[in-house]
């Protein structure tokens, strides 16, 4: 987060954005300000102060939850960013829930049929799904379920039905990865002595598969949560633009197009914070599921 804060502060220098000109461009289309007007506006924005003073002020404002006002809407950027973050979190949570549930069942079934045609086909499909990016899957789902079948809306975020296609698009990559992880882990766990004891004790195969093997396989899948969270956040940026979801991805895209520096800075800080928090949450869930982690 410290590194991200430094990079976000340096965005004007890194991108070549002149804050004064960006403000005028956002408010007056085709503006051609003279140097005196730009100098006066940059003085009002405080961008003519020394870099060290501006960085201290930026960090202090960030600690208070104040990152200024949007160049375009002139409203405080933090409330708008938090509203977008809630939408993105809802989308990512739905996608991860779908991905985990499907991957757990699919991975256990493939492990139980290891070496069969179903197993080979399932693994091939999972490897293919890993390689296909969200900007390909999204339009395909829009074409099939929106344009051809017309069963789901293809843009917006008004009802539960609006979340179906974006969540499915975002769930494809983690679903494919977790399916392979669960399958491999289930094969390892199936050979453990306590599984042979459970079979000898007469437990039903379904209970052994989902209760014993499934639970331990899920531990390894959850352990990947920190790594998958980063890919889901980057994938959400693409998905939200494709499906016009008013989340952080859409917010960042609009901020880049409009050269809205305060909104861009607030959005990037929020995305980084979400990545850190999701990673911590995944580690916490891993510790709950695996006693060995708690003991360590």
C-alpha positions in Angstrom: 0.0 0.0 0.0 2.9 2.4 0.7 4.4 1.6 -2.7 1.0 2.1 -4.4 0.5 5.4 -2.6 3.8 6.6 -4.0 3.0 5.5 -7.5 -0.5 7.1 -7.4 1.0 10.4 -6.1 3.4 10.3 -9.0 0.7 9.8 -11.7 0.8 13.3 -13.1 4.6 13.0 -13.7 4.3 9.4 -15.0 1.5 10.1 -17.4 2.3 13.7 -18.4 -1.0 15.0 -17.2 -1.1 18.7 -16.4 -3.7 19.0 -13.6 -4.6 22.6 -14.5 -5.2 21.7 -18.2 -7.1 18.5 -17.2 -9.5 20.6 -15.1 -10.1 23.0 -17.9 -10.5 20.3 -20.5 -13.1 18.6 -18.2 -15.1 21.7 -17.7 -14.7 23.5 -21.1 -14.7 21.4 -24.3 -11.9 22.5 -26.7 -10.4 25.0 -24.2 -7.2 26.7 -25.2 -6.0 28.5 -22.0 -3.2 30.9 -21.9 -0.1 30.2 -19.7 -1.2 32.7 -17.1 -4.6 31.0 -16.6 -2.9 27.6 -16.3 -0.4 28.9 -13.8 -3.1 30.5 -11.7 -5.2 27.3 -11.7 -2.2 25.1 -10.8 -1.6 27.5 -7.9 -5.1 27.0 -6.7 -4.7 23.2 -7.0 -1.5 23.4 -5.1 0.5 21.6 -7.8 3.1 24.4 -8.0 4.3 23.6 -4.5 7.5 21.5 -3.8 7.1 17.8 -4.3 7.9 16.9 -0.7 5.2 19.2 0.6 2.6 17.9 -1.9 3.4 14.3 -1.0 3.0 15.0 2.8 -0.3 16.8 2.1 -1.5 13.9 -0.2 -0.8 11.3 2.5 -2.5 13.4 5.2 -5.6 13.8 3.0 -5.5 10.1 2.2 -5.4 9.3 6.0 -8.5 11.5 6.4 -10.3 9.8 3.5 -10.2 12.9 1.4 -8.7 12.7 -2.1 -10.3 15.8 -3.5 -13.0 16.4 -6.0 -13.5 15.0 -9.5 -12.4 17.2 -12.3 -15.6 16.2 -14.2 -18.4 15.9 -11.7 -16.9 18.3 -9.1 -18.1 15.9 -6.4 -15.8 14.3 -3.7 -14.2 11.2 -5.2 -14.1 9.0 -2.1 -17.9 8.4 -1.8 -18.2 7.6 -5.6 -15.2 5.3 -5.3 -16.7 3.4 -2.3 -20.0 3.0 -4.1 -18.2 1.5 -7.1 -16.1 -0.7 -4.7 -19.3 -2.2 -3.2 -20.5 -3.2 -6.7 -17.1 -4.7 -7.6 -17.0 -6.7 -4.3 -20.5 -8.1 -4.9 -19.5 -9.1 -8.4 -16.2 -10.8 -7.3 -17.8 -12.5 -4.3 -20.6 -14.0 -6.6 -18.0 -15.1 -9.2 -15.7 -16.7 -6.6 -18.6 -18.5 -4.9 -19.8 -19.9 -8.3 -16.2 -20.8 -9.2 -15.5 -22.6 -5.9 -18.7 -24.6 -5.8 -18.4 -25.8 -9.4 -14.7 -26.5 -9.1 -15.2 -28.5 -6.0 -17.8 -30.8 -7.5 -16.0 -31.0 -10.9 -12.6 -31.7 -9.4 -13.9 -34.5 -7.1 -15.8 -36.1 -10.0 -12.8 -36.0 -12.3 -10.6 -37.4 -9.5 -13.1 -40.3 -8.9 -13.0 -41.1 -12.7 -9.2 -40.6 -13.0 -7.8 -41.8 -16.3 -11.3 -42.1 -18.0 -12.4 -40.2 -21.0 -14.4 -37.9 -18.8 -11.3 -37.1 -16.8 -9.2 -36.3 -19.9 -11.9 -34.2 -21.4 -12.5 -32.3 -18.2 -8.8 -31.5 -17.8 -8.5 -30.4 -21.5 -11.5 -28.1 -21.0 -10.1 -26.7 -17.8 -6.7 -25.9 -19.5 -8.6 -24.3 -22.4 -10.7 -22.1 -20.0 -7.5 -20.9 -18.3 -6.1 -19.7 -21.6 -9.2 -17.7 -22.7 -9.3 -14.1 -21.5 -12.4 -12.3 -20.1 -12.6 -9.9 -23.1 -13.3 -13.0 -25.3 -15.6 -14.9 -22.9 -17.7 -11.8 -22.1 -18.8 -10.9 -25.7 -19.4 -14.6 -26.4 -21.8 -14.8 -23.5 -23.5 -11.6 -24.6 -23.9 -13.0 -28.1 -25.3 -16.4 -26.9 -27.4 -15.5 -23.8 -28.2 -11.9 -24.7 -28.6 -11.5 -28.4 -29.6 -15.0 -29.5 -31.4 -16.5 -26.5 -32.4 -13.2 -24.8 -32.5 -14.8 -21.4 -30.2 -12.3 -19.5 -29.6 -8.6 -19.7 -26.2 -7.7 -21.2 -25.6 -4.3 -19.5 -26.3 -2.5 -16.2 -26.6 -3.5 -12.6 -30.2 -3.1 -11.6 -31.4 -6.6 -10.7 -30.0 -10.0 -9.8 -30.3 -11.1 -13.4 -27.9 -8.4 -14.5 -25.2 -10.1 -12.4 -25.4 -13.5 -14.1 -23.3 -12.9 -17.2 -20.6 -10.7 -15.6 -20.2 -13.2 -12.7 -20.0 -16.2 -15.1 -17.4 -14.3 -17.2 -15.3 -13.5 -14.2 -15.7 -17.0 -12.7 -14.3 -18.9 -15.7 -10.6 -18.5 -14.9 -10.7 -19.3 -11.1 -13.1 -22.1 -11.9 -10.6 -23.7 -14.3 -7.7 -23.3 -12.0 -9.5 -24.6 -8.9 -10.9 -27.6 -10.7 -7.4 -28.8 -11.5 -6.2 -28.1 -8.0 -9.1 -29.9 -6.4 -8.6 -32.9 -8.7 -4.9 -33.2 -7.9 -5.4 -32.8 -4.2 -8.3 -35.3 -4.1 -6.1 -37.9 -5.8 -3.4 -37.3 -3.1 -5.9 -37.4 -0.2 -7.6 -40.6 -1.5 -4.5 -42.6 -0.8 -4.1 -41.4 2.8 -4.5 -44.0 5.6 -7.5 -42.3 7.2 -9.4 -42.6 4.0 -8.8 -46.4 3.9 -10.0 -46.5 7.5 -13.1 -44.6 6.6 -13.9 -47.1 3.8 -13.2 -50.0 6.1 -15.6 -48.5 8.7 -18.4 -48.7 6.1 -18.9 -45.0 5.5 -20.8 -44.3 2.3 -18.7 -43.4 -0.7 -20.5 -40.1 -1.2 -19.8 -39.1 2.4 -16.1 -40.0 2.1 -15.8 -38.2 -1.2 -17.5 -34.9 -0.2 -16.9 -34.8 3.6 -13.4 -36.2 4.0 -11.7 -35.8 0.6 -13.7 -32.7 -0.4 -13.0 -30.8 2.7 -9.2 -31.4 2.5 -9.2 -30.6 -1.2 -11.0 -27.3 -0.5 -8.1 -26.3 1.8 -5.6 -26.3 -1.0 -8.1 -24.4 -3.2 -8.6 -21.7 -0.6 -4.9 -21.4 -0.2 -4.8 -20.0 -3.7 -7.3 -17.3 -2.8 -4.6 -14.6 -2.4 -3.2 -15.3 -5.8 -6.6 -15.6 -7.5 -7.8 -12.3 -5.9 -5.3 -10.3 -7.9 -6.4 -11.9 -11.2 -10.1 -11.4 -10.3 -9.6 -7.7 -9.6 -7.8 -7.2 -13.0 -10.5 -9.4 -14.7 -13.2 -7.3 -13.0 -11.9 -4.2 -14.7 -12.4 -5.8 -18.1 -15.8 -7.4 -17.3 -17.3 -4.2 -15.9 -16.4 -2.3 -19.0 -17.9 -5.0 -21.3 -21.1 -5.3 -19.3 -21.4 -1.6 -18.3 -21.3 -2.5 -14.6 -20.8 0.6 -12.4 -17.9 -0.8 -10.5 -14.2 0.1 -10.0 -13.3 -1.1 -13.5 -15.8 1.2 -15.2 -14.8 4.0 -12.9 -11.1 3.7 -13.7 -11.8 3.4 -17.4 -13.8 6.6 -17.4 -11.2 8.4 -15.2 -8.5 7.5 -17.7 -10.6 8.7 -20.7 -11.5 12.0 -19.0 -8.0 12.6 -17.5 -9.9 12.8 -14.1 -6.8 12.6 -11.9 -8.4 12.7 -8.4 -10.9 9.9 -9.5 -8.1 7.8 -11.0 -5.9 8.2 -7.8 -8.8 7.2 -5.5 -9.8 4.3 -7.7 -6.2 2.9 -7.8 -5.8 3.2 -4.0 -9.1 1.4 -3.5 -8.2 -1.4 -5.9 -4.9 -1.9 -4.1 -6.6 -1.9 -0.7 -9.1 -4.5 -1.9 -6.3 -6.7 -3.2 -4.6 -6.6 0.2 -7.9 -7.2 2.2 -9.0 -10.1 0.0 -5.6 -11.7 0.4 -5.8 -11.4 4.2 -9.3 -12.8 4.2 -8.2 -15.7 2.1 -5.4 -16.5 4.5 -7.8 -16.3 7.4 -10.2 -18.7 5.8 -7.3 -21.0 5.1 -6.3 -21.0 8.8 -9.9 -21.8 9.8 -10.1 -24.8 7.4 -6.6 -26.2 8.1 -5.6 -26.7 11.7 -2.0 -27.1 10.6 -1.9 -23.4 9.7 -3.3 -22.3 13.1 -0.7 -24.4 14.9 2.1 -23.0 12.8 
